[in-house]
């Protein structure tokens, strides 16, 4: 079954467009990796003084996700994260959540 890796981001009011543009213009290496299926950036509800976003990545397995986190592609994708304006847009570090799929309907 698949593995879903998610990060929740609390974005400062007024920084939503900058945050979205950072993601749109990033150099993604996900398609180069074994087990990658799909990536989505989701815009959620407004919270108390922030806009909620979540990155949502589907992998064939948890092992494929873990291999990504140890890969050169992962290091390349994250090396300039603080220099792209991400830190000023965020109200703290992202919150990671990983889920193993137990039931899937297509």
Number of C-alpha atoms within 10 A of each C-alpha: 11 20 22 20 19 20 16 19 24 23 25 17 14 11 16 19 10 16 21 15 11 15 14 11 8 12 12 15 13 17 11 10 16 14 20 19 15 13 17 11 16 14 15 13 10 13 10 8 11 18 20 18 21 19 17 18 19 22 24 18 18 20 12 17 23 11 15 21 12 10 13 12 17 16 12 13 15 13 10 11 13 10 9 15 14 19 14 15 19 19 16 12 12 16 11 12 11 14 12 15 14 8 7 7 3 2
